[in-house]
Structure formats: C-alpha cells, structure tokens
C-alpha cells in the first residue's frame, strides 16, 4: 500500500483557503443576511471559484463554522474544555482567579461572535437546514455546559446532584443570546456584563432550582 503523501505547504494553503471562505461567508451573513447570501457571492467575496466554495459547503455548514471561528478561534466539534486556555483555567488552583479568567474568556468570545450569532439565530428561525445545524451546535454547547457544571461541582460550588440543572442555568447565563440582550438591547458595557456574570456564577448554587423535574 503506498504511503499517504503529506505536503505541509499544500495543507497550509488549503487551510488558508478554508479560513478565507469562512471569513468571507461571515462578512456576508452579517451584512446581507443568510437567505440573501449565495455560494456564488461567497466565492466572489473570498476571491475563489464557486466550485471551491461548494467543496467547503454547504452554506449552513459555513454559517456554523463562521460562528465557531468567531467565538473560539477555530472550528470543530471538539469540546471547549479540550482547548488549552480553558483547560488551563480549570486547572487554576484559586477558584476566584479561575472564575475571573473564565468570565473574561466568555465575555471576549461573546463580543467577537455577537454579530455572527445574531445572523445565525435569525437564519435558524427562517431556514430548516440552518435550524438543524444550529440545534446540533446547541447540543454540543449543552455538553460543554455540563462539563463546566461538573467543574463547579468539583470545586465544591454546587452539589454533584445539581450538575444537570446547573448546566441548563450556565447555558442561559453565558450564552450569546444573553450577552446580546444586555450589551446590544439594553446598552450594558462589557464590564457591566462581566461583573453580572461573575456575581451569578459566584452564587451559582443559590440560583439553582430544585433538581427534581
């Protein structure tokens, strides 16, 4: 069996092409909306052929990739807790320091992804394929929230029996919709938002409903 051929230069070029297409799609989704953006216009914006864009599609996959890249810096289905920065934060021995860094990460990530998050949620309301992709993303985010809730439990901040319901609460507190509500709809600064989230997470156990549901 012949050995697989790997060219670092070609792989780098392919990654750069992919990044350019995703960035172009993000700009158009934000500016024109999901429905008004075609694969052809993405190709023109990215400076590549429509066929090349098709190889990186479909369109709803580019929408999710645009959000993931804006929020976390890259795309993929790996858990947020597998990212080096989050792993480092969760390994921080002082809870208050870890929480401060966690909130800072979430605030910055939500700030970066706010515009594409709005486009993504609007697309999910109007397009079946976009909605299915968005719901799959939300399922992955819920798994991340359960891992985060498990971290709070491991630090003695919530009971182990409350991890599932805490994941639901964390999903609301730290999600893009909540960030957009406070900072865009209500005009809060990022500093005000971060202070509010910090207070909520510091007293997370008190915010949890009974575990039976």
Residue pairs with C-beta under 8 A, 6 or more apart in sequence:
17 48
17 52
17 56
18 56
19 69
20 46
20 47
20 48
21 42
21 46
21 48
21 52
21 53
21 56
21 62
22 56
22 62
22 65
22 66
22 69
22 75
23 46
23 66
23 69
24 42
24 45
24 46
25 37
25 42
25 45
25 46
25 59
25 62
25 63
25 65
25 66
26 66
26 69
26 70
26 116
27 45
28 37
28 41
28 42
28 45
29 37
29 63
29 66
29 116
29 119
29 120
29 123
30 115
30 116
30 118
30 119
32 41
33 119
33 122
33 123
34 59
34 63
34 119
34 120
34 122
34 123
34 126
34 127
34 130
35 123
35 126
35 127
37 59
38 59
39 50
39 53
39 54
39 57
39 59
40 50
40 53
42 53
42 59
42 62
43 49
43 50
43 52
43 53
46 53
56 62
58 129
59 129
59 130
60 123
60 127
60 129
60 130
60 132
60 133
61 133
63 119
63 120
63 123
63 130
63 133
64 75
64 120
64 133
64 134
64 136
64 137
65 75
66 116
66 120
67 113
67 116
67 117
67 120
67 137
68 74
68 75
68 76
68 137
69 75
70 112
70 113
70 115
70 116
70 117
71 109
71 110
71 112
71 113
71 117
71 176
72 80
72 83
72 109
77 140
79 140
79 143
79 144
79 147
80 86
80 144
80 147
80 148
81 87
81 90
81 144
81 147
81 148
81 151
85 105
86 102
86 105
89 98
89 101
89 102
89 105
90 98
90 151
92 98
92 101
95 155
95 157
98 155
99 198
99 201
99 202
100 198
102 201
103 194
103 197
103 198
103 201
104 194
106 174
106 197
107 179
107 190
107 193
107 194
107 197
110 117
110 174
110 176
110 179
111 179
111 183
111 190
113 176
114 176
114 179
114 180
114 183
114 184
117 176
117 177
117 180
118 180
118 184
120 130
120 134
121 134
121 176
121 177
123 130
123 131
123 134
124 130
124 131
124 133
124 134
124 135
125 131
141 171
141 175
142 167
142 171
145 167
145 168
145 170
145 171
145 174
146 163
146 164
146 167
148 167
148 170
149 158
149 162
149 163
149 164
149 166
149 167
149 170
150 163
152 158
152 166
152 201
152 204
153 159
153 160
153 162
153 163
153 166
157 204
157 205
158 166
158 204
158 205
158 208
159 205
161 211
162 205
162 208
162 211
164 211
165 208
165 209
165 211
165 213
166 204
166 208
169 204
169 207
169 208
170 201
170 204
172 178
173 197
173 200
173 201
174 197
179 193
182 188
182 192
182 193
182 196
183 189
183 190
183 193
188 196
200 207
